[in-house]
Amino acid sequence: MFVGPDWPLTMLRSLRGYRLIEEENVSTHFSLLPTLSHSLPEPAAWPLAGVAITAVIVVVVRFARQIEPGDADFPLLYGLVVTGGMLVSPHLQHYEVAILALPVVLCLESLLEEGRLPGVPARLLLAAGFVLYPAYRLGDTIGFQPLFLWLIAVFLWDWVLLRRAGPIPVSD
């Protein structure tokens, strides 16, 4: 209301000046668009990023339409929204990886509330989270930001936990 209905377009126009700066340090970014544009040949990167971003949005919206704030699976949905938002963000630097702690904690909490201990894949994911951060410096060497793998893994882990919860009954 205060900034007007065209604020998204105004914001996007203002970002044009940052494009060159962003391209200089794209190897430190770990969301979908920068990762794919840095690691894939140019003609394929943008369409593939568009498909991947659309898929993330579809997954998040699918669950968001089924889960209410008071539902038992709402914390998992919240974690999925956080990781999905990180994946579709046009600007996500390596120092923002700590945000992933929240979805990880929510996934662990969900498992513990079910009376289950995290399995080997979850434990490996957690261990990777602790040791992977310094690997962000390898972005230029290996051609993509390794933190991207951890982001994808947390998103998929959350998604699997939500899918396992099964269909949500519709209440009257």
Number of C-alpha atoms within 10 A of each C-alpha: 5 5 8 8 9 8 12 11 10 12 10 10 10 10 11 10 10 9 10 10 10 16 13 9 14 24 26 25 28 31 28 28 24 28 25 22 21 21 17 14 10 11 9 11 18 17 14 16 19 14 11 17 19 13 13 21 16 13 14 20 13 11 21 16 8 15 20 12 11 8 11 13 20 19 22 25 27 19 23 27 22 17 27 25 17 23 25 20 16 16 18 20 18 21 11 12 17 10 13 18 14 15 23 22 15 20 26 19 17 22 15 12 11 9 9 11 14 16 9 9 11 17 12 12 16 19 11 14 19 10 9 15 16 11 12 20 15 15 21 15 9 11 14 24 28 23 27 20 15 20 22 18 16 24 23 15 20 26 20 11 16 20 11 9 11 8 11 11 8 7 4 3
